[in-house]
Structure formats: structure tokens, C-alpha cells
């Protein structure tokens, strides 16, 4: 009898809690309306907006001269290596050529590492600038259009990715699947481009 009483009390308690939750949910729903959600492919926004394209182009132009200089040094090293093949390996001239080749190879490697590091630093700074503008637009867009939340959902193209890349891609996505009608990526790109054109 006691077990039956406890069971009845438990059922009544759960029923009451469910009723309270439903009532709370219904009140929130009626006061604020349905939850409005937007999805954004952030990679697409960065890649396709005019500001993002311009920053990448500026970096490419800035480093084209350095790339040309490094390529010339690579060509010189190739020529030096070909000259070395024609020499007697035991000769002093060959020994001097090998030393020159080793020194120039080490110097080229160091210069290439410095150039790559500098490019990555400036590339990251440019991305930060673009992301800063994107988040300004997202905040205004969300408020102006009555969205409660904007979630990230980048295109999941896993075909050519290795397992670690797949893992990184999945970590960057807050949503794995959703109705395409919720996607507002194109709208965000349009607003970004309009703002960028005005402020150029």
C-alpha cells in the first residue's frame, strides 16, 4: 500500500512539474513569439565579402616582390648545384662550391621562414579586421530583424579532408544540419559590401 501511495505521489509531482514547465513555456511563447534563428556560413562570409577579398589581394601584392626575390635565389641555387655537378668532387673548387651552396641554402631557408611568419602575422591581422566588421554587422542585423540567435553553420564538405581536418571542421560548427531557409549568409555579405563601399 505504501509503495502504491509513493507511486501515486510521484506521478502527481511529475505531472505538476510538467504542467508548470508547459505553462512557463506558453507564457514565454505568447510574450515574445517563436524563437527566431538565423544560420551563417562564416567561412563564406570572409571569403566572399569585398573587404575580405581586398585584404587578401593587398597581402598578395605586398608579398609578390618578396616571392619574386626568393624565387630568384632558388634559381641561383639550382644553377650553383648544376655547376657543382661538373666539378671534380675532390677539387678545392668543388669544396668551395659546396660551402657556398650550403650557406646560400641556409640563408634562403631562413629568409623564407621569416617571410612566411610575417605573412601569417599580417594575414591574421587582416582576418581580425574583417571579423571585427562582420560581428558589428551581425549584432545590428540580429536586432534589426528580430532574430533571437545567430548560429554558425559552415558548409560541411568532408570529401577530401583527412580525419584531423574533419575534426577541426566539426568543432567550428555549432549546427550540423538545419533547414536551408534559415540561412542568412547572403544577406550578411550584401550588408557588409554596402557598408564597405560607403566607407572606402
N, CA, C and O of each residue as an XYZ file, in Angstrom:
800
protein
N       0.837     -1.210      0.000
C       0.000      0.000      0.000
C       0.868      1.255      0.000
O       0.597      2.237     -0.691
N       1.947      1.173      0.827
C       2.828      2.333      0.923
C       3.506      2.625     -0.416
O       3.637      3.778     -0.824
N       3.939      1.542     -1.097
C       4.594      1.708     -2.405
C       3.636      2.329     -3.408
O       4.016      3.173     -4.219
N       2.385      1.889     -3.333
C       1.380      2.427     -4.259
C       1.163      3.919     -4.007
O       1.036      4.709     -4.944
N       1.123      4.291     -2.719
C       0.937      5.704     -2.356
C       2.104      6.542     -2.861
O       1.913      7.628     -3.410
N       3.324      6.020     -2.667
C       4.534      6.733     -3.139
C       4.489      6.894     -4.654
O       4.848      7.941     -5.193
N       4.032      5.816     -5.345
C       3.941      5.872     -6.800
C       2.962      6.923     -7.261
O       3.235      7.664     -8.206
N       1.816      6.993     -6.594
C       0.794      7.979     -6.951
C       1.318      9.390     -6.712
O       1.105     10.282     -7.533
N       2.003      9.593     -5.585
C       2.574     10.919     -5.264
C       3.619     11.314     -6.300
O       3.675     12.467     -6.728
N       4.441     10.355     -6.699
C       5.478     10.629     -7.709
C       4.860     11.056     -9.026
O       5.300     12.029     -9.639
N       3.836     10.325     -9.464
C       3.156     10.650    -10.724
C       2.544     12.039    -10.657
O       2.645     12.817    -11.605
N       1.899     12.349     -9.515
C       1.277     13.668     -9.367
C       2.316     14.774     -9.366
O       2.092     15.846     -9.928
N       3.462     14.513     -8.729
C       4.543     15.511     -8.681
C       5.095     15.780    -10.071
O       5.263     16.934    -10.464
N       5.383     14.699    -10.829
C       5.900     14.844    -12.199
C       4.893     15.575    -13.068
O       5.256     16.451    -13.853
N       3.609     15.204    -12.921
C       2.551     15.864    -13.710
C       2.498     17.360    -13.414
O       2.345     18.184    -14.315
N       2.630     17.693    -12.126
C       2.594     19.106    -11.729
C       3.776     19.869    -12.306
O       3.629     20.998    -12.774
N       4.971     19.234    -12.269
C       6.179     19.884    -12.802
C       6.064     20.109    -14.305
O       6.394     21.180    -14.814
N       5.586     19.074    -15.010
C       5.398     19.199    -16.465
C       4.415     20.317    -16.772
O       4.616     21.104    -17.697
N       3.337     20.376    -15.975
C       2.343     21.435    -16.172
C       2.931     22.807    -15.967
O       2.635     23.736    -16.718
N       3.779     22.942    -14.933
C       4.430     24.229    -14.666
C       5.361     24.632    -15.798
O       5.379     25.786    -16.227
N       6.150     23.639    -16.285
C       7.068     23.922    -17.388
C       6.301     24.331    -18.638
O       6.685     25.268    -19.338
N       5.219     23.619    -18.906
C       4.412     23.930    -20.081
C       3.814     25.328    -19.960
O       3.788     26.092    -20.925
N       3.335     25.648    -18.764
C       2.729     26.962    -18.530
C       3.768     28.062    -18.725
O       3.488     29.086    -19.350
N       4.998     27.840    -18.174
C       6.079     28.820    -18.309
C       6.450     29.008    -19.769
O       6.627     30.130    -20.244
N       6.565     27.876    -20.479
C       6.904     27.923    -21.900
C       5.837     28.655    -22.686
O       6.148     29.448    -23.575
N       4.552     28.387    -22.356
C       3.450     29.019    -23.076
C       3.432     30.530    -22.834
O       3.152     31.309    -23.745
N       3.735     30.934    -21.598
C       3.772     32.364    -21.274
C       4.887     33.051    -22.049
O       4.692     34.117    -22.634
N       6.101     32.399    -22.043
C       7.239     32.987    -22.759
C       6.945     33.076    -24.240
O       7.290     34.061    -24.894
N       6.299     32.037    -24.772
C       5.978     32.000    -26.196
C       5.007     33.121    -26.550
O       5.173     33.809    -27.557
N       4.002     33.291    -25.713
C       2.974     34.284    -26.029
C       3.500     35.705    -25.878
O       3.038     36.623    -26.557
N       4.481     35.882    -24.973
C       5.013     37.228    -24.759
C       6.008     37.633    -25.847
O       6.014     38.779    -26.295
N       6.841     36.692    -26.263
C       7.935     37.049    -27.178
C       7.778     36.444    -28.571
O       8.550     36.780    -29.469
N       6.835     35.594    -28.767
C       6.670     34.954    -30.055
C       7.648     33.807    -30.207
O       8.433     33.538    -29.299
N       7.610     33.119    -31.356
C       8.500     31.973    -31.568
C       9.965     32.402    -31.656
O      10.277     33.524    -32.055
N      10.843     31.495    -31.280
C      12.276     31.754    -31.339
C      12.698     31.915    -32.799
O      12.408     31.049    -33.625
N      13.376     33.009    -33.119
C      13.802     33.266    -34.493
C      15.309     33.040    -34.587
O      16.100     33.712    -33.924
N      15.682     32.082    -35.425
C      17.080     31.667    -35.539
C      17.587     31.894    -36.957
O      16.878     31.635    -37.930
N      18.823     32.380    -37.067
C      19.474     32.531    -38.364
C      20.773     31.752    -38.380
O      21.457     31.640    -37.362
N      21.109     31.212    -39.545
C      22.360     30.451    -39.703
C      23.305     31.188    -40.640
O      22.875     31.803    -41.616
N      24.598     31.119    -40.335
C      25.594     31.842    -41.121
C      26.782     30.938    -41.428
O      27.343     30.306    -40.533
N      27.155     30.886    -42.704
C      28.387     30.211    -43.123
C      29.498     31.252    -43.031
O      29.721     32.019    -43.967
N      30.192     31.271    -41.893
C      31.173     32.321    -41.624
C      32.349     32.264    -42.589
O      32.888     33.303    -42.970
N      32.750     31.065    -42.987
C      33.846     30.949    -43.955
C      33.483     31.613    -45.281
O      34.301     32.295    -45.899
N      32.234     31.397    -45.705
C      31.772     32.025    -46.948
C      31.762     33.543    -46.834
O      32.153     34.245    -47.766
N      31.314     34.043    -45.692
C      31.253     35.492    -45.494
C      32.647     36.101    -45.642
O      32.827     37.079    -46.368
N      33.631     35.522    -44.953
C      35.002     36.047    -45.001
C      35.569     35.954    -46.413
O      36.223     36.880    -46.892
N      35.315     34.838    -47.069
C      35.887     34.585    -48.392
C      35.239     35.409    -49.494
O      35.916     35.818    -50.437
N      33.930     35.660    -49.387
C      33.193     36.277    -50.485
C      32.921     37.770    -50.321
O      32.631     38.450    -51.305
N      33.009     38.293    -49.095
C      32.743     39.730    -48.944
C      33.891     40.534    -49.563
O      35.032     40.074    -49.592
N      33.583     41.733    -50.056
C      34.572     42.554    -50.758
C      35.748     42.909    -49.864
O      36.892     42.928    -50.318
N      35.478     43.187    -48.610
C      36.545     43.543    -47.681
C      37.540     42.394    -47.531
O      38.752     42.608    -47.557
N      37.021     41.170    -47.372
C      37.893     40.011    -47.258
C      38.732     39.803    -48.507
O      39.930     39.534    -48.421
N      38.096     39.928    -49.678
C      38.823     39.772    -50.942
C      39.915     40.824    -51.091
O      41.030     40.519    -51.513
N      39.579     42.080    -50.737
C      40.546     43.172    -50.865
C      41.746     42.973    -49.951
O      42.883     43.230    -50.348
N      41.494     42.512    -48.719
C      42.610     42.321    -47.782
C      43.552     41.238    -48.274
O      44.770     41.389    -48.176
N      43.011     40.150    -48.802
C      43.844     39.067    -49.331
C      44.643     39.550    -50.529
O      45.825     39.231    -50.659
N      43.995     40.327    -51.419
C      44.682     40.850    -52.593
C      45.808     41.801    -52.192
O      46.892     41.765    -52.774
N      45.550     42.647    -51.201
C      46.576     43.581    -50.724
C      47.796     42.832    -50.198
O      48.935     43.220    -50.457
N      47.547     41.758    -49.459
C      48.651     40.959    -48.929
C      49.422     40.282    -50.055
O      50.651     40.233    -50.037
N      48.686     39.759    -51.034
C      49.338     39.100    -52.166
C      50.228     40.069    -52.931
O      51.346     39.720    -53.311
N      49.740     41.281    -53.156
C      50.530     42.288    -53.870
C      51.759     42.679    -53.056
O      52.855     42.816    -53.599
N      51.569     42.858    -51.745
C      52.666     43.280    -50.874
C      53.789     42.255    -50.836
O      54.961     42.612    -50.717
N      53.427     40.975    -50.937
C      54.440     39.933    -50.829
C      54.894     39.364    -52.171
O      55.730     38.461    -52.214
N      54.346     39.887    -53.261
C      54.764     39.408    -54.574
C      56.242     39.710    -54.827
O      56.967     38.886    -55.385
N      56.681     40.905    -54.410
C      58.090     41.282    -54.589
C      59.001     40.332    -53.808
O      60.043     39.908    -54.307
N      58.594     40.003    -52.572
C      59.404     39.086    -51.763
C      59.429     37.703    -52.363
O      60.473     37.052    -52.370
N      58.294     37.238    -52.872
C      58.242     35.922    -53.502
C      59.137     35.874    -54.735
O      59.811     34.875    -54.989
N      59.134     36.968    -55.500
C      59.978     37.040    -56.692
C      61.456     36.978    -56.311
O      62.254     36.300    -56.959
N      61.800     37.698    -55.250
C      63.190     37.706    -54.771
C      63.620     36.311    -54.308
O      64.725     35.864    -54.618
N      62.752     35.631    -53.572
C      63.081     34.287    -53.080
C      63.189     33.295    -54.236
O      64.038     32.404    -54.216
N      62.331     33.451    -55.240
C      62.397     32.559    -56.392
C      63.696     32.751    -57.156
O      64.275     31.782    -57.647
N      64.165     33.996    -57.263
C      65.442     34.269    -57.940
C      66.583     33.571    -57.197
O      67.482     32.998    -57.812
N      66.531     33.630    -55.871
C      67.569     32.958    -55.085
C      67.502     31.441    -55.270
O      68.541     30.782    -55.309
N      66.305     30.884    -55.383
C      66.164     29.447    -55.627
C      66.759     29.077    -56.979
O      67.427     28.052    -57.119
N      66.508     29.929    -57.973
C      67.054     29.684    -59.310
C      68.582     29.724    -59.283
O      69.248     28.927    -59.943
N      69.126     30.667    -58.509
C      70.593     30.770    -58.387
C      71.167     29.514    -57.730
O      72.227     29.028    -58.123
N      70.458     28.996    -56.730
C      70.921     27.783    -56.053
C      70.883     26.583    -57.000
O      71.775     25.735    -56.983
N      69.843     26.527    -57.821
C      69.750     25.439    -58.801
C      70.920     25.501    -59.784
O      71.525     24.484    -60.120
N      71.217     26.705    -60.227
C      72.342     26.897    -61.146
C      73.655     26.507    -60.478
O      74.510     25.871    -61.094
N      73.808     26.893    -59.214
C      75.023     26.573    -58.466
C      75.178     25.066    -58.290
O      76.282     24.533    -58.398
N      74.082     24.392    -58.021
C      74.105     22.937    -57.858
C      74.484     22.251    -59.173
O      75.205     21.253    -59.165
N      74.002     22.781    -60.298
C      74.356     22.224    -61.611
C      75.840     22.419    -61.904
O      76.492     21.530    -62.453
N      76.369     23.577    -61.539
C      77.806     23.845    -61.729
C      78.637     22.887    -60.890
O      79.686     22.417    -61.330
N      78.171     22.601    -59.691
C      78.899     21.707    -58.793
C      79.011     20.297    -59.370
O      80.021     19.622    -59.172
N      77.982     19.857    -60.080
C      77.994     18.519    -60.674
C      79.098     18.357    -61.717
O      79.575     17.249    -61.961
N      79.495     19.467    -62.328
C      80.504     19.413    -63.396
C      81.941     19.424    -62.863
O      82.892     19.227    -63.619
N      82.084     19.652    -61.579
C      83.420     19.745    -60.985
C      83.881     18.412    -60.414
O      83.079     17.533    -60.097
N      85.185     18.292    -60.294
C      85.769     17.121    -59.645
C      85.445     17.206    -58.158
O      85.845     18.167    -57.500
N      84.718     16.209    -57.607
C      84.300     16.275    -56.196
C      85.463     16.463    -55.221
O      85.277     16.999    -54.129
N      86.657     16.025    -55.611
C      87.810     16.118    -54.711
C      88.551     17.442    -54.825
O      89.469     17.700    -54.046
N      88.170     18.292    -55.784
C      88.898     19.549    -56.006
C      88.523     20.606    -54.976
O      87.462     20.561    -54.354
N      89.446     21.566    -54.820
C      89.189     22.687    -53.912
C      88.007     23.528    -54.407
O      87.213     24.034    -53.615
N      87.909     23.663    -55.727
C      86.821     24.453    -56.302
C      85.466     23.839    -55.934
O      84.518     24.554    -55.612
N      85.389     22.509    -55.985
C      84.152     21.817    -55.627
C      83.849     22.008    -54.143
O      82.695     22.194    -53.757
N      84.881     21.963    -53.322
C      84.700     22.152    -51.879
C      84.162     23.559    -51.586
O      83.274     23.740    -50.753
N      84.725     24.548    -52.292
C      84.261     25.928    -52.118
C      82.812     26.104    -52.594
O      82.014     26.820    -51.989
N      82.507     25.413    -53.713
C      81.132     25.492    -54.238
C      80.135     24.867    -53.271
O      79.046     25.396    -53.052
N      80.531     23.717    -52.689
C      79.646     23.055    -51.732
C      79.397     23.944    -50.521
O      78.274     24.030    -50.022
N      80.460     24.606    -50.050
C      80.320     25.512    -48.907
C      79.394     26.684    -49.253
O      78.521     27.058    -48.471
N      79.611     27.255    -50.452
C      78.773     28.379    -50.902
C      77.319     27.945    -51.035
O      76.406     28.672    -50.644
N      77.110     26.744    -51.594
C      75.759     26.235    -51.775
C      75.075     26.019    -50.423
O      73.905     26.365    -50.257
N      75.793     25.456    -49.471
C      75.225     25.200    -48.146
C      74.864     26.507    -47.446
O      73.803     26.616    -46.832
N      75.755     27.503    -47.542
C      75.499     28.795    -46.883
C      74.300     29.509    -47.501
O      73.447     30.043    -46.792
N      74.248     29.509    -48.838
C      73.146     30.198    -49.520
C      71.815     29.464    -49.308
O      70.757     30.088    -49.228
N      71.886     28.134    -49.220
C      70.666     27.355    -48.962
C      70.126     27.663    -47.571
O      68.922     27.842    -47.391
N      71.028     27.724    -46.581
C      70.617     28.036    -45.215
C      70.038     29.446    -45.127
O      69.041     29.675    -44.441
N      70.678     30.398    -45.836
C      70.210     31.780    -45.833
C      68.827     31.878    -46.480
O      67.948     32.574    -45.973
N      68.640     31.183    -47.593
C      67.342     31.200    -48.278
C      66.251     30.607    -47.393
O      65.144     31.140    -47.323
N      66.565     29.503    -46.716
C      65.588     28.867    -45.842
C      65.170     29.819    -44.715
O      63.990     29.925    -44.379
N      66.167     30.514    -44.136
C      65.874     31.457    -43.051
C      65.011     32.617    -43.548
O      64.057     33.020    -42.882
N      65.354     33.154    -44.728
C      64.580     34.265    -45.294
C      63.150     33.829    -45.621
O      62.200     34.583    -45.409
N      63.009     32.614    -46.135
C      61.673     32.101    -46.457
C      60.843     31.919    -45.190
O      59.644     32.200    -45.182
N      61.484     31.447    -44.116
C      60.765     31.257    -42.843
C      60.302     32.600    -42.274
O      59.177     32.723    -41.790
N      61.183     33.604    -42.338
C      60.837     34.936    -41.835
C      59.693     35.530    -42.653
O      58.752     36.096    -42.097
N      59.781     35.395    -43.979
C      58.739     35.932    -44.860
C      57.399     35.245    -44.591
O      56.357     35.900    -44.555
N      57.432     33.917    -44.402
C      56.196     33.165    -44.142
C      55.587     33.580    -42.803
O      54.373     33.744    -42.686
N      56.442     33.745    -41.802
C      55.959     34.156    -40.481
C      55.334     35.550    -40.526
O      54.292     35.794    -39.917
N      55.981     36.460    -41.252
C      55.465     37.829    -41.379
C      54.140     37.836    -42.132
O      53.205     38.550    -41.768
N      54.078     37.025    -43.190
C      52.840     36.951    -43.976
C      51.710     36.408    -43.119
O      50.596     36.929    -43.167
N      51.979     35.363    -42.328
C      50.947     34.780    -41.471
C      50.467     35.785    -40.433
O      49.275     35.857    -40.134
N      51.412     36.573    -39.875
C      51.041     37.577    -38.882
C      50.114     38.627    -39.490
O      49.097     38.987    -38.897
N      50.473     39.112    -40.669
C      49.651     40.132    -41.322
C      48.330     39.545    -41.823
O      47.305     40.227    -41.831
N      48.361     38.294    -42.236
C      47.137     37.621    -42.682
C      46.164     37.488    -41.507
O      44.962     37.705    -41.656
N      46.704     37.126    -40.336
C      45.866     37.003    -39.137
C      45.302     38.367    -38.734
O      44.145     38.468    -38.327
N      46.123     39.413    -38.847
C      45.668     40.765    -38.505
C      44.556     41.209    -39.454
O      43.579     41.828    -39.033
N      44.716     40.886    -40.743
C      43.687     41.242    -41.724
C      42.390     40.500    -41.430
O      41.307     41.079    -41.525
N      42.492     39.219    -41.073
C      41.297     38.441    -40.735
C      40.611     39.011    -39.495
O      39.384     39.068    -39.424
N      41.413     39.431    -38.525
C      40.827     40.016    -37.317
C      40.036     41.274    -37.671
O      38.951     41.508    -37.139
N      40.592     42.076    -38.574
C      39.907     43.295    -39.008
C      38.575     42.960    -39.681
O      37.556     43.597    -39.418
N      38.602     41.947    -40.556
C      37.379     41.537    -41.261
C      36.352     40.978    -40.280
O      35.173     41.327    -40.347
N      36.797     40.114    -39.371
C      35.878     39.528    -38.388
C      35.262     40.602    -37.495
O      34.088     40.513    -37.136
N      36.047     41.613    -37.137
C      35.529     42.701    -36.303
C      34.348     43.378    -36.984
O      33.327     43.646    -36.351
N      34.491     43.652    -38.282
C      33.402     44.274    -39.037
C      32.212     43.331    -39.169
O      31.060     43.758    -39.089
N      32.497     42.050    -39.372
C      31.417     41.069    -39.508
C      30.562     41.035    -38.244
O      29.334     41.030    -38.325
N      31.202     41.012    -37.088
C      30.438     40.899    -35.844
C      29.650     42.173    -35.540
O      28.603     42.116    -34.895
N      30.146     43.315    -36.000
C      29.359     44.545    -35.875
C      28.071     44.425    -36.689
O      26.986     44.776    -36.223
N      28.218     43.924    -37.907
C      27.059     43.757    -38.794
C      26.101     42.713    -38.224
O      24.884     42.896    -38.277
N      26.637     41.625    -37.682
C      25.785     40.569    -37.135
C      24.917     41.086    -35.993
O      23.727     40.781    -35.915
N      25.524     41.868    -35.117
C      24.774     42.411    -33.979
C      23.629     43.301    -34.462
O      22.493     43.169    -34.008
N      23.943     44.210    -35.388
C      22.918     45.122    -35.910
C      21.851     44.344    -36.684
O      20.658     44.605    -36.527
N      22.278     43.388    -37.522
C      21.347     42.592    -38.313
C      20.391     41.811    -37.407
O      19.188     41.759    -37.663
N      20.931     41.211    -36.357
C      20.096     40.433    -35.438
C      19.027     41.312    -34.782
O      17.858     40.934    -34.707
N      19.440     42.476    -34.315
C      18.499     43.379    -33.633
C      17.468     43.939    -34.614
O      16.272     43.972    -34.324
N      17.949     44.378    -35.779
C      17.045     44.995    -36.758
C      16.014     44.031    -37.312
O      14.917     44.441    -37.691
N      16.361     42.739    -37.363
C      15.483     41.756    -37.991
C      14.805     40.812    -36.999
O      14.193     39.819    -37.391
N      14.919     41.130    -35.725
C      14.195     40.372    -34.708
C      14.676     38.954    -34.468
O      13.911     38.106    -34.010
N      15.947     38.689    -34.777
C      16.475     37.356    -34.509
C      16.847     37.245    -33.031
O      17.376     38.185    -32.438
N      16.562     36.081    -32.449
C      16.965     35.831    -31.073
C      18.407     35.329    -31.019
O      19.143     35.604    -30.072
N      18.791     34.586    -32.060
C      20.119     33.989    -32.060
C      20.604     33.760    -33.492
O      19.813     33.422    -34.373
N      21.901     33.945    -33.720
C      22.537     33.643    -34.999
C      23.589     32.570    -34.738
O      24.483     32.749    -33.910
N      23.474     31.467    -35.447
C      24.378     30.337    -35.239
C      25.271     30.130    -36.452
O      24.906     30.466    -37.579
N      26.436     29.576    -36.200
C      27.379     29.294    -37.289
C      27.122     27.901    -37.850
O      27.016     26.923    -37.110
N      27.026     27.835    -39.175
C      26.931     26.542    -39.849
C      27.666     26.622    -41.175
O      27.076     26.967    -42.199
N      28.951     26.304    -41.158
C      29.743     26.311    -42.385
C      29.399     25.079    -43.217
O      28.944     24.062    -42.695
N      29.627     25.197    -44.516
C      29.375     24.064    -45.409
C      30.275     22.894    -44.997
O      31.486     23.054    -44.841
N      29.663     21.718    -44.823
C      30.427     20.540    -44.404
C      30.787     19.699    -45.626
O      30.048     18.788    -46.000
N      31.912     20.007    -46.237
C      32.385     19.252    -47.395
C      33.566     18.406    -46.931
O      34.702     18.878    -46.883
N      33.285     17.167    -46.593
C      34.280     16.316    -45.937
C      35.092     15.462    -46.907
O      36.077     14.838    -46.513
N      34.683     15.435    -48.168
C      35.257     14.507    -49.148
C      36.765     14.397    -49.160
O      37.292     13.292    -49.030
N      37.488     15.516    -49.312
C      38.935     15.484    -49.499
C      39.712     15.756    -48.207
O      40.932     15.918    -48.247
N      39.029     15.805    -47.078
C      39.685     16.145    -45.823
C      40.198     14.906    -45.104
O      39.596     13.834    -45.167
N      41.342     15.080    -44.409
C      41.830     13.980    -43.580
C      41.069     14.018    -42.242
O      40.390     15.002    -41.950
N      41.180     12.954    -41.428
C      40.399     12.888    -40.177
C      40.603     14.079    -39.245
O      39.646     14.527    -38.613
N      41.816     14.601    -39.143
C      42.070     15.733    -38.253
C      41.383     16.997    -38.763
O      40.871     17.794    -37.977
N      41.374     17.174    -40.089
C      40.692     18.325    -40.675
C      39.181     18.224    -40.476
O      38.509     19.225    -40.225
N      38.658     17.005    -40.591
C      37.228     16.786    -40.346
C      36.893     17.153    -38.906
O      35.883     17.806    -38.642
N      37.746     16.729    -37.976
C      37.530     17.017    -36.558
C      37.521     18.524    -36.306
O      36.673     19.035    -35.575
N      38.481     19.231    -36.923
C      38.555     20.688    -36.753
C      37.326     21.371    -37.347
O      36.800     22.320    -36.766
N      36.867     20.891    -38.505
C      35.692     21.481    -39.152
C      34.440     21.282    -38.299
O      33.629     22.197    -38.158
N      34.288     20.099    -37.738
C      33.124     19.832    -36.905
C      33.133     20.688    -35.641
O      32.079     21.113    -35.167
N      34.307     20.934    -35.106
C      34.409     21.769    -33.907
C      33.994     23.210    -34.185
O      33.511     23.903    -33.290
N      34.182     23.662    -35.426
C      33.874     25.053    -35.755
C      32.392     25.280    -36.044
O      31.957     26.418    -36.220
N      31.626     24.206    -36.091
C      30.198     24.320    -36.407
C      29.332     24.122    -35.178
O      29.440     23.114    -34.481
N      28.472     25.096    -34.921
C      27.521     24.971    -33.811
C      26.300     24.161    -34.244
O      25.590     23.613    -33.401
N      26.049     24.083    -35.553
C      24.879     23.381    -36.094
C      25.362     22.406    -37.162
O      26.168     22.771    -38.017
N      24.882     21.190    -37.116
C      25.309     20.176    -38.082
C      24.325     20.015    -39.238
O      24.720     19.630    -40.338
N      23.046     20.308    -38.998
C      22.057     20.200    -40.065
C      20.866     21.087    -39.716
O      20.472     21.188    -38.554
N      20.298     21.731    -40.740
C      19.161     22.629    -40.497
C      18.487     22.955    -41.821
O      19.031     22.692    -42.894
N      17.297     23.532    -41.727
C      16.539     23.965    -42.903
C      17.308     25.093    -43.604
O      17.618     26.103    -42.973
N      17.624     24.938    -44.907
C      18.348     25.976    -45.646
C      17.662     27.341    -45.617
O      18.307     28.369    -45.824
N      16.363     27.347    -45.363
C      15.627     28.620    -45.323
C      16.091     29.511    -44.172
O      15.845     30.717    -44.181
N      16.755     28.923    -43.190
C      17.235     29.701    -42.052
C      18.546     30.427    -42.360
O      18.979     31.285    -41.591
N      19.171     30.084    -43.477
C      20.484     30.645    -43.803
C      20.372     32.119    -44.214
O      19.593     32.471    -45.100
N      21.159     32.969    -43.555
C      21.146     34.417    -43.849
C      22.519     34.891    -44.345
O      22.804     36.088    -44.339
N      23.358     33.957    -44.767
C      24.727     34.290    -45.190
C      24.752     35.345    -46.287
O      25.495     36.322    -46.195
N      23.943     35.153    -47.326
C      23.940     36.099    -48.454
C      23.536     37.506    -48.007
O      24.085     38.499    -48.485
N      22.583     37.580    -47.097
C      22.139     38.887    -46.600
C      23.267     39.599    -45.850
O      23.449     40.808    -45.988
N      24.009     38.843    -45.067
C      25.128     39.421    -44.314
C      26.200     39.932    -45.269
O      26.759     41.008    -45.054
N      26.490     39.172    -46.318
C      27.500     39.579    -47.304
C      27.074     40.870    -48.000
O      27.892     41.767    -48.203
N      25.798     40.964    -48.363
C      25.281     42.174    -49.024
C      25.454     43.394    -48.126
O      25.908     44.442    -48.584
N      25.095     43.264    -46.854
C      25.207     44.392    -45.916
C      26.670     44.786    -45.725
O      27.003     45.971    -45.718
N      27.536     43.794    -45.570
C      28.971     44.066    -45.412
C      29.520     44.821    -46.621
O      30.263     45.791    -46.472
N      29.150     44.370    -47.807
C      29.638     45.007    -49.037
C      29.124     46.440    -49.164
O      29.855     47.331    -49.595
N      27.874     46.654    -48.789
C      27.307     48.011    -48.844
C      28.043     48.943    -47.881
O      28.414     50.056    -48.253
N      28.252     48.493    -46.655
C      28.965     49.287    -45.652
C      30.402     49.545    -46.092
O      30.921     50.649    -45.928
N      31.026     48.540    -46.641
C      32.439     48.656    -47.061
C      32.569     49.659    -48.205
O      33.497     50.468    -48.226
N      31.638     49.603    -49.156
C      31.665     50.531    -50.290
C      31.473     51.975    -49.831
O      32.084     52.892    -50.379
N      30.624     52.170    -48.828
C      30.381     53.524    -48.307
C      31.606     54.100    -47.614
O      31.881     55.296    -47.712
N      32.340     53.241    -46.912
C      33.456     53.693    -46.076
C      34.820     53.626    -46.762
O      35.832     53.989    -46.163
N      34.853     53.165    -48.010
C      36.146     53.062    -48.716
C      36.719     54.439    -49.015
O      37.796     54.546    -49.602
